Structures are given as C-alpha cells and as structure tokens.
C-alpha cells in the first residue's frame, strides 16, 4: 500500500509539472526564441569572420581545376567530359563548405523562429478561447436578466440589479417614498469618477457637464466608427484601465443598446445630478465582448 501511495504521489507531481509547463509554454517558447535569435546572430557573425579564409580555399581549388582544363589542339589522357564532372565536384564541395560554415546559425535561427511562432500561436488560441468563454458567460448573464425582466418587469429588474429599495422619507408632515440604491453593489465595469481623476473638479456642476460631454463624445465616436472599447471611455474620464476593458465595449448593430450610457441618471446618482455631490459612480451599459462582433 505504501509503495502504491508513493507511485500515486509521484504521478500527481509529474502531472502537475507537465501542467505547469503547458501553462508557461508560451513564455518558455518566447524566451527560447529570443535567446536563440541572439545566439544565431552571434554565430553568423563568427562564421562571417571565417568566410574570407574559406573563400580563398574555394578559389584556390577552382583555379587548380581550371588549370587542368583540356584543350582541343593538344592530345591528353584527361577527357573534357571527366573535367566537367570534376568541376561540378569542386563547385559542390565549395557549396558544402559554405553550408557547413553557416549551418549552425541557420539551423538555430530556424528553431528560434519556430519557438516564437509557437508562442504566438498558443497565445492567440488561448486569447480566442478566453474571449469565447467570456462571451458565453456574458450571454448567459444577459439571458438571465431578460428572464428576470420578463418575470418581474423592467423597473423591478433594474431595482434588483442596482440593489435599489424603496424607503419612506419624511418631508415636514408629509411622507413620501423614494428609491435608495446601495452604492456598494455595482457591475464589474463600474468606476468612481472622483478626485483620483485629473479631470475631476471641486465644482459639482463642472463635473456633471464634463461627464455628460464625454458621454456625448463617446456616442459620437460609436456612431462614426461603429465600435468603442470600455478602456477608451476610461481614458476619456482619466480612469485607470482594466483588463476587461480591453475586450468589452459597444458595437453598432449588435444585440446591445446601440448607444453608450454612463449611468449618470441612475437612482444612486441623484445627489450628483442635483449638484449636492462632486463625485459619481458610473456604471456603463457595455454590450459585452465585442471582438467577435466587430
């Protein structure tokens, strides 16, 4: 039993090591390709330093062979047919010398290109698989929201999405119901526009106008170009980019809204819109992954 357990442990360790190699194979191939390219260049330079000596030897062999060329007016035991064969051998030998001189550099260069190509292919396949998985998750999430919207209605679904609840607010002797949203519940794409941005001002009205202008500009860009990435919108607002922002955004003609909404006029943004707050939580209505939709 102990021996069997040891075998299982060793097999698991080998399996994990192989998995780690597969995981890091693009990086390994890239480093190997770069190192091989540098080494190949060094070898080619060293071979070039020896090229002069090799060419001298080749020219010497060719000159000796040409000196033996038979003439038509002299009788010789060295027929012209044999001389042509020997000349072919001399030229073949010369080509072989040059090939041997540069063979290590060429072989290593080819192997380096293969490593770099392999790294690129693997990363491309992984990126395609990740985008496909991301798109599938986004579609499943959107379908889920549609089912909830059909069941509860659009307004109620938005209340659930933004964690909005109705509370009683007393104004004098009169009690009114107002919607209050939990600012700690937002989508993965939501970001604060606050003093961390260089575009943020101490004047609430200037901030509101700036955000509205950037939303209008983003929509004009969408209508003109046909697509906008989320990171581009972050750049407009001087908000730090995200990994998701590189692949998600908006596309004209897709199943999305065909317009960009920063969520300025959501329930939780009322204080910002009315000038009582200088900062705002922006929640963007992205269409999801757009690489496959462009």
N, C-alpha and C positions, 0 to 999 in steps of 0.2 A: 504493500500500500504506500509506503514512504517513497519508494522508487517511482511508483506511478504518479504520486503527487509532485515529485520533483520534475518529472517529464512534462506534466501539465504546466507547471510554473515556467519552465524553460520555453515551452511552446508559446505561452502567453507573452513572455518577454520578447521572443523573436517576432511574434505577430505585431506587438506594439512598436518595435523598432522598424519593422517594414512599413507600418502605417505612418510613423514619423518621417521616414524617408520619402514616402509618397507625398505627404503633406508639404514637405520642404523641397521637393524635387525641382520646382521652377526656379527657386533661389539657388539651389545647387548647380543646376544647368547653367544659369546665368553667370554665376561666379566662375565656373569652369570654362565657359565660353570666353569670358573677358580675359581670364588668365591665359588661356590657350592662344587668343589673338595676339596678346603682347609677346608671348614666347615665340609664336610663329614669326612675328616681325623681327625679333632678335635673331632667330635662326636664318631668316632670309638675308639680313644684313651681314651675318658671318659668312654665308655662302657667297655673297657678292664680293667679299674681300678675297675669296679664293678663286673668283671667276677668271681673273686675269691669267693666273698660272694655268688653269685648266684650258683656257682658250689658246694659250701658247702651245700646249701639248697637242691640242687638236690640229692647229695649223701646221705644226711640225709633221704630224702623221699624214695629213693631206698632201703636204709638199713632197714627202718621200714617195707617196703613192703616185702622184702626178709625174714625178721624175722617171718612173718606170713605164710610162705610157708608151706602147709600141708604135712605131711609125710605119707607113705603108712602103717606104722605099728601103727599108732595112729588114733583112730576114732575121727573125727571132724565134726562139722557142717559147716565148711568152705571148700567147694569142690575145687579141683585143677583147674577145669575149670573157676570158678569165680576168683581164684587167678591170673590166666594168664590174664584175662580181666583187673583186677586191675593193674597188672604190665604194661600192654600196656597203660593204662590211665596215670600211673606215668611217663613213658617214654615220652608219648605225651605231658604231662604238662611240663616236663623238656625241650623238644624241643621248646615249645611255649615260655618259659621264655627266652631262648637264642635268639629266633627270636625277641621277644619284645626288648631285650637289644640292638641288632644291627640293628633293623628295620629302625630307623631314618637315621642312617649312610648309609645303603644300598640303601634306597629309594632316599636320596639326591644325593648319588653317581651316581645312575642310571639316575636321572634327569640331573645331570651335564654332563654326557656322551652324553645324548640326545641333550643338548644345544650345546656342542662342535661339535657333528656330524652335527647338523642342520646348524651351522655356516659354516662348511667346505663344505657341500652340496650346500648351497646358493652361496658361493664364487666361487665354481667350475662351477656352472651353469652360473653365471654372466661372469666369465672369458671366458667360451665357447661361450656365446652369443656375447661378445665383440670381440673375435677373428673372429667369423663368420662375424660380421658386418664389421670389418676391412678388412677381406679378400674380402668381396663383394665390398667394396669401392675401394680396390686396383685393383680388376679385372675390375671394370667399368672404372677406370682411365687408365689401360693398354689397354683395348679395344678402348678407346677414342684415345690414342696415335697411335694405329695401324691404325685407320681410318684416322687420320691426316696424318700419314706416307704414306698410300696408295693414299691419295689425293694430297699431296704436294711433296712426295719423302722423303727418309730418311734424306738426308743432310738438307733440309729445315725444316723438323720436329725438328731435333736437334737444328737448329738455333733458332727456336721458343721456344723450351724447355729451352735453356740456355740464352734466350734473347740476341742472337748474331745478330749483324748487320754489314754490310759492309761499311767501310769508306775509303776515299782516303787518302793515305799517300804520302807525297812529299819527295822524296829522291834525293836531288840535283835538277836537272831539270826534273827528271822523276817522274811521279805519278803512284803509284801502289795501288791496292785495297787490304785491309787487313780486317780480321774479328775481331771485338771487341765485347767481351761479358760483360754484366753487372754483376759485382761480387755481387750485392745486390739481385740478383734473383737466387735462388737455391732451391733444393728439401729440404724436411723436414729432410733428413738424412745427408745433407752436413755439414761438420765441418772444421774449420780452424786448420791446423797444424802450430802452431806458438810458440812464447816464453812461452805460457801458458803450453805447454807440456815439461816435464823434458827431453824428448828425442830430443828436438829441439836444434840445434847448431847455432853458428853465421856464420858458413861456409855454403853457399848455396849448394855446391857440396855434402857435407856430409849429408845434409838434403834430397837432391834428392836421394842419394844412400840408405839412411835409409828407406825412404818411399817406394822405389822400392823393397827393400829386404823384407819389411813387406808385401807388396802385393804378392810377390812370395811365402812367407811362408804361407800366408792366402790361396792361391790357392793350395799349397801342402796339407794343413790341410783339405781343401774341398775335394780334390781327395781321401785322405786317409780315412777320417771319414765319408764323404758323406754330411755333413751339417756344416755350420758356422753361428753363430749369429752375428748381427751387433755389439753388445756390446763387443764381443770378439775381433773384429777388432779395436774398440775404445781402448780397453785395450792394444793392441799391439802398438798403437801410443801414449798411455798415454793421451787419450782424455776422457773427462767426459762422463760417460754412460748416456743413455736416456731411458725413459720408452718404447718407440717404439723399441729400440734396443734389448729389452728382447724377442720380439716375431718375429721380421723380420730378414731376413738374406738370405742365399743362400742354395740351395739343389741340389745335383746332380740328374739328371733325371727328373727334373720338367720342366715347360714351360719356365724357365729362360734361362740365357746365359750359365749356367754351368761353369762359371768362375767368379772370383772376379776382379772388375775393380775399382780402387780408383779415376779414372778420372784425372790422372796425366797429360795426354797428351791432355786434352781438350783445346779449344781455349783460355780460360781465364787463362790457366796455362803456357803459352808460356814463360813468363818472369822467372818463377821458373825453368822450364826445361833448359833454356839457361843460368841459373846462375846469373840472374840480381835481383832476389828476394829470400829472405831467407825463406819466408812462402808461404803456398799454401792452396787454398780452395779445399778440397777433396769432391767430390760428388760421392757416392757409388751406384753401379748398383744392388741394392738388388732385390731379387725375390719377396719380399712382406712377408706376414705372412707365416712361414714355419712349425708351429706346426702340421698343418693338412697335411703337405706334407712329413714329416719325415717318 
